[in-house]
Amino acid sequence: MTVWEMEARRDRQFFKQVLESRGREALKAEMLASLDHQSDRSTMDARVAQSGRATTTRNERQIQVAFLEAPSSPISAYDGMVRIADNEARSPRLFIRNTTSRPVRALEMGWVVKDEKGREFVAGSIPVDVPLAAKQKTTLVQDVTFKFTQPGGEPIGIADMKGFLSSVEFADGSMWVPDRSAKLPTPSPEEQRLSALYRKKGLEALVDELKRF
């Protein structure tokens, strides 16, 4: 099962359970909360280039990188750092641990960037191959420069960065995605689809859609 399918099943089950256990008004409240969250969260584009092709050298400084932990995450991060200059983040480094008894093959990392005005932007997830044996620690270094820009092309001056896991692939090919309690920075494509259906066609259309599964 792919990451998209796992996220879609997770979110459909959540909203269907809300409907069945708490009723239509509760489902409506969850949809409104989702739409509010989506409107509050700014979006951004992240372009990735090799470290040697960084375009700015002024005002470079090193900052610590926080890590948004998911309650069920098989990977824990206990420290991190990145060099930043203007809208570029260079060679982010995270110290991570596999907390499970299963070897890990790869993971997908996302980033939340805060600018000088306190606005937060979410970057898309980026896959990273990181063979990690059971209970093993390692230093995850991405030898890249991230350039963060708004959709219109305006650079985002970086004041702070946080990393989060969006998926983990184990050595046997099985996948992990965060559960709903993780409070992810950005909703899944399925949650966006369901909330858009509610916004455009109303609660009855959403209820009918959820009953299909």
N, C-alpha and C positions, 0 to 999 in steps of 0.2 A: 504494500500500500504506500502511495506517495505521501509526501508531506502535505500537499494540498488536500488530498482525500482524507487524511487523518484530521486536519484542522476543520474541514467541512463537516465531517461526522461529529466531531467534538461539539461544534457550535450548534448544529441542528439538534443534537440530543439535549443540549443545555436549554435552548429556547422551547423545545417541545416539552421538556420536564417542567419548565416554568408554567407553560400553558396548562398542563395536566394537573399540576399540584397546587397552583396558586391562581389560575384563572386568567381571563382575557385582559383584565385591567393590569395585572402584574406583567403580562407580556407586553402590553402597550408601554408601561413604565420602563421596561428594559430596552425597548426599541428607542424610546425618546432619549434615554441615557446614552445609548450607543451613538445616536446621531449627534448629541451634544459633544460627546467625546471626540468624534470625528471632525466636527467643526472647530473645536478648540485646538486640535493638534495641527500644527503647520506641517506642510509637506516639503520635501526637498529632493534635489537630485544629487547623487554622489558619483563623481567621476574618479576613476582609479588610474594612477600612472605609476611607473617604476620610480623608486626613491631617487635615483640619479637624475630624474627629469623634473624635480621640484623647481618651481618658477620663482619662488620668493625666498630670500635669505634674511630679511630684516626682521627684527623683533622676535626671533625664534626663542622659545622657552620650553621647558619641560614641565608637564603637569601630571598629577596622578589621575588615573582613570578608575572611576567607580564601576561596579558590576551589579546589574539588576538581577538578583537571584530569583529563580522560580522555585516554589516549594518542592516540586518533584524532580528537580533537575539532576541528571546524572553527572554533571560537571559543576565543580565549584571553583570560583576564582577568588584568590586571597590577596592579590595586589595587582597593580598595573600602572603603566606610564606611557606617555606619548609626547613627542615633540610637536609643537604647533607654531605656526607663523601665519598671521592673517587668516585666510580661509583654508589653509592646508594643515593636515595632520599627518605626521611622518612616522613610519615604523612603529605602530602601536605594539606594545608588549604586555602580555597578560600572563600571570603565573596561575596555572590551573591544575586541578586535581580531578581524576576520575574517581568518583565516590562509590562506584558500583563494582561488582565482581565480574563484569562483562567488558571485554576489550572494545575500544571505540576506534572507528575508522576515520570519521570526518564530522565536522559540525558546520553550522551556519551562524555567523555573527551579524548582529545589527548594531547600529549606533544611534544614540540620542545626543544631539549637539545643542548646547545652549550658547546664544550669542550675547554680546555685551549689553543688550537691552533686556535680557532675561527670557527671551522667547526660545522655545524648544522646537527642534526640527528632528524628524526621524529619517534616518537613512535606510535604504533597503538592505536586506541581508546579503552577506557575501560568503560563499562557501570556502572552507579551509580544510585541507587534508591534514589530519593530525593523528597519526597512529598513537594510541594511548592504551597501555595495558591496564588490567584491573588494578584499582587502587594506586595507580602510578601518578606522579606529578611531572609536569613539564613546563617549559616556558614557551608560550605561543607568541612568535614574532611574525608579524606580517610586513614583509620587506616591500612596502608600497607607500605611496603618498596619496591620501584621500583629499580630493578637492571638493569642498561643500559649497553648492550654489542653490539658490532658490530656483523654482521652475522657470522664471523669466530670465535667469542668467545672472542675477545679482549675487555677488559673493557673500557668504555668511561668515562674519568674523567670529572665530571660535573663542569662547571664554571657558567652556567646560565640556567634557565628554563622558558619556556612560555607555558601556557595552551591555548587550543582552543576547542570550541564546535564543534562536528561533527554531532550531532543530539539531538533533544529534543522530548520526548514523552509526550503528554498532557493526562490529566485524562480520556478524552473520547476516547483514543486510537489513535487519529490522531498524525501525526508526522511533525516535522520541520527539514529541512536540509538547510544549508547556500546556498545562491544564488551565481552565478558566480563572483559577485563583491567582495565577501569576500576574494579572493586571498588565498585560502586554501594552507597550507604547502604541501599537497600531493594530487595529482589528484585522482579522483574516479576510481574504476575498469573499468567503461565504457569508460572514457576518455583514460585510458591506453590501452583498447582494440582497440579503434578507431585509436589511434596514432600508435599502433603496426601494424594495418592493412595498414595504409598509408605507414609506413616504409618498410613493406615487399612486398606489392603489388601495391603501387602507388596511385596517386590521383584519377584515374578513379574508382578503386575498392572502395575507400572511398566514392566517390560521389554516386555510385550505392548502397552502404550500407545505406547511409543517406536517399536516396529516398524510401527505404523500409518502412520508418516510417512516 
